[in-house]
Amino acid sequence: MDEKVKFIAAVCDGSVSITSLCETFGISRKTGYKWLNRYRQEGPNGLLDRSKSPHT
């Protein structure tokens, strides 16, 4: 989660584009926007790791 917090802090700073930040953090733009949208919708809890197992 620590990497996600640093990424969101950098996005909120606004001095660098999300594309550049994704390259710096070694993540895809899709992942970067996913983290950002989860943070905007759920706050810090949106950055918690989620289970990848299927719902039953």
C-alpha positions in Angstrom: 0.0 0.0 0.0 2.9 2.4 0.6 3.6 2.7 -3.1 0.0 3.6 -3.7 0.1 6.3 -1.0 3.2 7.8 -2.6 1.6 7.7 -6.0 -1.6 9.4 -4.8 0.4 12.1 -3.0 2.4 12.8 -6.2 -0.8 13.0 -8.2 -2.4 15.4 -5.7 0.8 17.6 -5.9 -0.1 18.1 -9.5 3.3 19.1 -10.8 3.8 16.0 -13.0 1.4 14.3 -15.4 -0.1 11.0 -14.4 1.5 9.3 -17.4 5.0 10.5 -16.2 4.2 9.3 -12.6 3.1 5.9 -13.9 6.4 5.5 -15.8 8.3 6.6 -12.6 6.5 4.1 -10.4 6.7 1.3 -13.0 3.0 0.8 -13.3 0.6 1.0 -16.3 -1.6 4.0 -16.8 -4.6 1.7 -16.3 -3.3 0.8 -12.8 -2.5 4.4 -12.0 -6.0 5.6 -12.9 -7.5 2.6 -11.0 -5.7 3.6 -7.8 -6.7 7.3 -8.3 -10.4 6.5 -8.9 -10.5 4.1 -5.9 -8.9 6.9 -3.7 -11.4 9.5 -5.0 -14.4 7.2 -4.3 -13.3 5.5 -1.1 -10.6 7.7 0.4 -7.6 5.9 2.0 -9.5 2.6 2.3 -9.7 2.5 -1.5 -5.9 1.9 -1.5 -6.0 -1.2 0.6 -5.1 -4.4 -1.2 -8.1 -6.4 -2.5 -8.5 -10.1 -2.9 -8.2 -11.4 -6.4 -10.1 -14.6 -5.7 -13.5 -14.9 -7.4 -16.7 -14.1 -5.5 -18.8 -17.2 -4.8 
